[in-house]
Amino acid sequence: MNNTIAKLGIEEARFTFIDVETTGLSPRRARVCEVAAVSFRGSDRLGELAALINPGCPIPAECSRVHGITDEMVRDSPVFGEIAPRLLALLENSVLVAHSAGFDLGFLRMEFEKVGLKFPSLPVLDTLSLARKNWKFKSNRLGEIAAALNIPNGNWHRALSDVEMTRKIFEHFTAELKTAGVVNVEGLIAKTGAAVPLR
């Protein structure tokens, strides 16, 4: 864990919200076909990346039914290695935020490895873990939490829409946690139930 980042106050830290859509559930067998990331410090939007990715393999029909991405849509899209440097630049000195972070980061680590790059070791906040540990939603799925909080959840299961939903949910969570005395990144990570930061 980057202890310098962990000690930053919530308003001082750079949070990068990230989501991927994929051709399956296993990072070893499936590939990323869309990635989105948006960085914020406080209310300032610092950068954004949203791109369809040519996964180099067919997208199964059952996956297309979930996210709506088809082989035709990605045929002329860049491969992951072409967008990897832009994504690395966006992630620099960030706290990564994702819903069910293990899924997204597992795929990203594998994609970076395939192109000979190392995924950076950064503090991670999982909004799924925050929801489970601190609230009682009827369902902890991203769109269901958004609906419960009256956050628009249209186009759910597309990367950029999911990133924006995650950001709004995270803002709601942090506002409540700040009133409970959480002041920095380390405190937020503790609220996910992680004894040590996720990697």
N, C-alpha and C positions, 0 to 999 in steps of 0.2 A: 504493500500500500504506500502511496505517496503521502507521507505524514504531513507535509506542508499543505497540500490540498485539503486533507482531512480536517485540519485545524481552522480552515477558512470559515467565516460566517456565511450563513445561507445567502445573504444578499451579495457577498463578495465573490462567491465561487462561480465558476463557469460550468454550467450543466449542459451536457449534450444528450438530447433525447434521440433514441435510435430504434429502428425497426427494420426487419427484413421479411420479405415474402420468398418462399422457397418451392422447390419441385418435390418436396417430401419432408419427412420428419427427422431423418437421420443425417447429421452433418457429414458422416463418412460416405453415405450413398447418394445424397441429394445435393442440390446446388442452390445458390441464391439467384433469384430472378428479378428481385427489386430491392433496393435499399434506400432508406431515407434517414437523414440526421439533421437536427436543427439545434444550434447552440444559443444559449441565453446566459446573460448575467443580469440578475434582477429582471427588469422588464425590457432590457435591451437585447434585441435579436442580433447576434454576432455573425451568424453564417448559416447556410443551408445547403444541403445536397439532397437531391431526389432523382433517382435514375432507375430505369428499367435496365436489367442486365441480361445479356445473352448467356444462358447457363451452359451452353455447349451440349445440351441433352434435351430430349423432349419433355414437355411439361405434362404430367399425367392429367387426364380429364378430371379426376376427383380433386386435384389441387386447383385447377382452373375454376372449378365450381365454387371453391372457397374464396379465392382472391380475384378471380376474373381475368387473370393474365394468361394469354395464349401464346403458342409458338409463334404465330404471325406477328404478335405485338413486339416480341423480343428479337425477331430475326435480324434486324439491322441495328440492334442496340450494342453498346460497348460490352466487352467482356470485363470481368471483375478487375483484372489487373490494370485496366485503363482508368478506372475511377479510384483505385486504391490510394494513390498519393493524395488526391483531394480529400478523401475520407480521413486519412491519417492527419492531415493538416487541421481538419475540423475538430478532431478528437484531442489534439494536443492540450495538455494541462486541464483536461476536463474531468468532471465527475460524470460517469455514464449513467443514464437513466433509461430503463426499458421495463416493459411489462412482461413478466416471465423471462427475466434477463438471461437465464441460462440457455434458453433456446436460441435467442438472437446472437449472443456472444459465442456460443458453440459453433454456429455457422460462420460467423465472421472470422474467428480464429482459424478455422479450416480453410476458408477462402484466402486469407492472407498467407497461410502456410503454402498453399498451392502455387502462389506467385512469388514465393521466396521472401516474404516479408513477415515481420513479427508483429502480432497484435499488441498494442501498448498495454502495460500493466497500470491500470488506473482504478481509483475507487469506483464501485458500482452500487447503484441504488435500484432495487427492484420494487416497482409499485405494486406488484402482486403480493410480495412479502409484506410490504407496508400495510396493504389492505387486510390481509389475513391476521396480522398481529395486532392491529389497532382499531379496526372497524368490524362491523358485522353486516356485510352486504348479503343480499339473498343469493347472489352469484358473484364470484370474483373475476369473471371474464371481463376483459377491457370494456367492451361495448355496454355490458350490463352495469358496471360501475358508473360509466359515463351517464347512462340513462338515469340511474338512481340520484346522481348529482345534478341532473338537468343540463348536462353537457351534450351538445349535438354529436351524434354518433353515426351520421351518414357516411357512406363509403367505407364503412368498417371493413377491415382486412385488406386495405391498400396501405402501403408503407407510410406515405406522408400523412394520410388521414389518421392512422394509428399513432404516429408520432405526435401530432397536434392534440389528439385525445389524451395521450399519456402526459403531455406537458400540462394540460388543464387540470387533470386529475392530481398530478404532482403538486401543482400550485394550491389546490384545495387542501391536500394533505399537509403541506408544509405550513400553511396558514394556521391550521388547527394545532399542529405540533409545536409551532412557535409559542402559542398561548399556553402550552403545557411546559414551556421552559427549554425546548430544544433550540440551540442557538447556532450550531455549526454542522458541517458535513458529517463529522464523527458521530454526533448525536443522532442524525438522521439514519446513519447506517446501523447504529445500535437499535433503533426502532424497527428495523427489519428483522431483528432477532439474530443477526449474524454476530457471533463472538469476534470474528475477524472479518475484514472486508472480503466480499466476493471477488474472485479473480476471473 
